Amino acid sequence: MLLQDHTVQQFTEALASNAPAPGGGSVAALEGALGASLTAMVANLTLGRKAYAEHWALAEETAAKAEALRVQLNAVMDEDTRAYLAVTAAYALPKGTDEEKAARSAAIQSAMEDCTAVPFSTMELCAKVLELTEGLVGKSNKNAASDLGVAALSLGSAIRGAWLNVLINLGSLKNAVLAEDYRRRGQALNEIYLPLADRIYRQVASEIAGE
């Protein structure tokens, strides 16, 4: 059964167990999916409201794009768990002969690269959602402003969590060029989108407070 098909109760029970997966990577993807969902919701709550007629085109486009990203992030929840289990399976391969050792080492590296790529994709997807979220600030239903703020918080948390999952795998990558590329691109995403998430939150909080 896919994680995205679990009930909330089932997912949190699985997460709380002594099984190593699902773990933080899947949670980061879920947080991103929640942020995308809230962004889509705010857009949908803006559509059809006469007071926001000038922003309907933006809201319609945002809702469609956020929904597509929500679907992708839901899928990443399961990809993250699958990638981790592939790593554990690779470590369990036989290593009695030189050939087996070589095959096992290659399998481990392939699985580790995948295990790094998946949370990095979470970061990239959440960055795209944040751009949509930002576009709604001041151009969406004011009654849903708090939801937009929570979207920004969720997306920022998702990026931070996914980055931790990237970092913890970089030391296991034998491909130093690939590891450095992930580090460079990940740091660039953090530098751009974590401040953006914080800025959206502050703008929304200020709007709600009437400042």
KAZI-V106013 format. One line per field, one symbol per residue. ss: DSSP state (A for helix, B for strand, O for the rest). phi: phi as a letter, one per 30 degrees, with the letter a starting at -180 (. if undefined). psi: psi as a letter, one per 40 degrees, with the letter a starting at -180 (. if undefined). A space follows every 50 residues. Layout:
ss = ???
phi = ???
psi = ???
This chain:
ss = OOAAAOOAAAAAAAAAOOOOOOOAAAAAAAAAAAAAAAAAAAAAAAOOOA AAAAAAAAAAAAAAAAAAAAAAAAAAAAAAAAAAAAAAAAAOOOOOOAAA AAAAAAAAAAAAAAAAAAAAAAAAAAAAAAAAAAAAOOOOOAAAAAAAAA AAAAAAAAAAAAAAAAAAAAOOOOOAAAAAAAAAAAAAAAAAAAAAAAAA AAAAAAAAAOO
phi = .dedcddeddddddddddddbdbdddddddeddddddddddddddcdide dcedcdddddddeddddddedddeddedddddddddddddddddbdcddd dddddddddddddddddddddeeddddddeddeedddibbeddceddddd edddddddddddddddedcedcdddddddddddddddddddccddddddd eddddddddid
psi = hideeiiddddddddeiehehiadddddddddddddddddddddedhehd efdeeddddddddddddddddddddddddddddddddddddeiifdiddd dddddddddddddddddddddddddddddddddddehefihdeedddddd dddddddddddddddddeedeehdgddddddddddddddddddddddddd ddddddddef.
